Amino acid sequence: MAGPSPADVLGRVTLVTGKEEFLNERTVGVVRDTVRRHDPEAELSETRGADLSLASLGELAAPSLFSSTRCVVVRGLEDLPDESVEGLLGYAAAPVEDVALVLVHGGGQKGSGVLTKLRKLGPVTESKSGELKASEYPSFVAAEVRSHGGTIDQEAAGILVQAVGQDLRSLAAAADQLTSDFPGEPLSAERVKQYFGGRAEAKSFSVADAAFNGRRQAALEELRWALDTGTPPVLVTSAFAGSARGLARFKGAPRGMRDADLARDIGVPPWKVRTVRDQSRSWSDRGIAHAIQAVARADADIKGAAHDASYTLERLVLTITALRSQ
């Protein structure tokens, strides 16, 4: 997808809002790159909202000896002094032609009055970065892969999120790495596991999935491999707790819900709804309740260092698979 043109940012104000710092920083980078492509000699400058006054804004926006084109980034707009508000609004209503002004607000209510007024001005364009829900991270991964010219299926994107975690910067880097190493190749679940399946979180989920599916021997083997390769025991009990909660929420969800809505309700990626649905057919409400209690006991034992962690987790696997078989 094409980025903004120089006309979209020069002589205008880009208002960057939201709590997702990575996405905010990406927007700032896109504006800077656009200005630099237009004028390689353009000057870049930064300041903090707390330090901004009409005089300092004038200095930042003024042409230098080398170039009249400028990109000015103001971070922490929420800390803008009250006495500087009118001056900034006046500038934003009629920006300097060769200057790209970027105002970054970190989210929250502080400074919201200034945002409301800025949004009403014609030269201001807002870029919002809302916090992602758990079910939205695989979509973020898919968009990142597409931006690099690749494709990834929903299950593979979900596995990547499980393996890497919910840090957007890490997910973006992983998507970039995969598409660079396998150009033109669709990224499958097997390919993602090959690269990232060794992560501790992914190993823990593998143990829990096998146990809740009733695959006792496979779960024990996955557990031994996870512990032998350094997976912290608390991550294993955390994965078990997540599986138990997911089953309980699925069983309590209204009938006829779409998978996307179910994913949001039970707190899993959309691709994993099918896994939870399959597991639920072999679990009673009573069995799930006992499973939650068993996971809580194992977690307490491990954190209290009262028992050998390996023994405690093996006992948990045997307990969970037995509850399912009932």
Secondary structure in CASP SS format (residue, H / E / C, confidence):
PFRMAT SS
TARGET T0000
AUTHOR 0000-0000-0000
METHOD secondary structure of the structure
MODEL  1
M C 1.00
A C 1.00
G C 1.00
P C 1.00
S C 1.00
P H 1.00
A H 1.00
D H 1.00
V H 1.00
L C 1.00
G C 1.00
R E 1.00
V E 1.00
T E 1.00
L E 1.00
V E 1.00
T E 1.00
G E 1.00
K C 1.00
E C 1.00
E H 1.00
F H 1.00
L H 1.00
N H 1.00
E H 1.00
R H 1.00
T H 1.00
V H 1.00
G H 1.00
V H 1.00
V H 1.00
R H 1.00
D H 1.00
T H 1.00
V H 1.00
R H 1.00
R H 1.00
H H 1.00
D C 1.00
P C 1.00
E C 1.00
A C 1.00
E E 1.00
L E 1.00
S E 1.00
E E 1.00
T E 1.00
R E 1.00
G H 1.00
A H 1.00
D H 1.00
L C 1.00
S C 1.00
L H 1.00
A H 1.00
S H 1.00
L H 1.00
G H 1.00
E H 1.00
L H 1.00
A H 1.00
A C 1.00
P C 1.00
S C 1.00
L C 1.00
F C 1.00
S C 1.00
S C 1.00
T C 1.00
R E 1.00
C E 1.00
V E 1.00
V E 1.00
V E 1.00
R E 1.00
G C 1.00
L H 1.00
E H 1.00
D H 1.00
L C 1.00
P C 1.00
D H 1.00
E H 1.00
S H 1.00
V H 1.00
E H 1.00
G H 1.00
L H 1.00
L H 1.00
G H 1.00
Y H 1.00
A H 1.00
A H 1.00
A C 1.00
P C 1.00
V C 1.00
E C 1.00
D C 1.00
V E 1.00
A E 1.00
L E 1.00
V E 1.00
L E 1.00
V E 1.00
H E 1.00
G C 1.00
G C 1.00
G C 1.00
Q C 1.00
K C 1.00
G C 1.00
S H 1.00
G H 1.00
V H 1.00
L H 1.00
T H 1.00
K H 1.00
L H 1.00
R H 1.00
K C 1.00
L C 1.00
G C 1.00
P C 1.00
V E 1.00
T E 1.00
E E 1.00
S E 1.00
K E 1.00
S E 1.00
G C 1.00
E C 1.00
L C 1.00
K C 1.00
A H 1.00
S H 1.00
E H 1.00
Y H 1.00
P H 1.00
S H 1.00
F H 1.00
V H 1.00
A H 1.00
A H 1.00
E H 1.00
V H 1.00
R H 1.00
S H 1.00
H C 1.00
G C 1.00
G C 1.00
T C 1.00
I E 1.00
D C 1.00
Q H 1.00
E H 1.00
A H 1.00
A H 1.00
G H 1.00
I H 1.00
L H 1.00
V H 1.00
Q H 1.00
A H 1.00
V H 1.00
G C 1.00
Q C 1.00
D C 1.00
L H 1.00
R H 1.00
S H 1.00
L H 1.00
A H 1.00
A H 1.00
A H 1.00
A H 1.00
D H 1.00
Q H 1.00
L H 1.00
T H 1.00
S H 1.00
D H 1.00
F C 1.00
P C 1.00
G C 1.00
E C 1.00
P C 1.00
L E 1.00
S C 1.00
A H 1.00
E H 1.00
R H 1.00
V H 1.00
K H 1.00
Q H 1.00
Y H 1.00
F H 1.00
G C 1.00
G C 1.00
R C 1.00
A H 1.00
E H 1.00
A H 1.00
K H 1.00
S H 1.00
F H 1.00
S H 1.00
V H 1.00
A H 1.00
D H 1.00
A H 1.00
A H 1.00
F H 1.00
N C 1.00
G C 1.00
R C 1.00
R H 1.00
Q H 1.00
A H 1.00
A H 1.00
L H 1.00
E H 1.00
E H 1.00
L H 1.00
R H 1.00
W H 1.00
A H 1.00
L H 1.00
D H 1.00
T C 1.00
G C 1.00
T C 1.00
P C 1.00
P H 1.00
V H 1.00
L H 1.00
V H 1.00
T H 1.00
S H 1.00
A H 1.00
F H 1.00
A H 1.00
G H 1.00
S H 1.00
A H 1.00
R H 1.00
G H 1.00
L H 1.00
A H 1.00
R H 1.00
F H 1.00
K H 1.00
G H 1.00
A C 1.00
P C 1.00
R C 1.00
G C 1.00
M C 1.00
R C 1.00
D H 1.00
A H 1.00
D H 1.00
L H 1.00
A H 1.00
R H 1.00
D H 1.00
I H 1.00
G C 1.00
V C 1.00
P C 1.00
P H 1.00
W H 1.00
K H 1.00
V H 1.00
R H 1.00
T H 1.00
V H 1.00
R H 1.00
D H 1.00
Q H 1.00
S H 1.00
R C 1.00
S C 1.00
W C 1.00
S C 1.00
D H 1.00
R H 1.00
G H 1.00
I H 1.00
A H 1.00
H H 1.00
A H 1.00
I H 1.00
Q H 1.00
A H 1.00
V H 1.00
A H 1.00
R H 1.00
A H 1.00
D H 1.00
A H 1.00
D H 1.00
I H 1.00
K H 1.00
G C 1.00
A C 1.00
A C 1.00
H C 1.00
D C 1.00
A H 1.00
S H 1.00
Y H 1.00
T H 1.00
L H 1.00
E H 1.00
R H 1.00
L H 1.00
V H 1.00
L H 1.00
T H 1.00
I H 1.00
T H 1.00
A H 1.00
L H 1.00
R H 1.00
S H 1.00
Q C 1.00
END
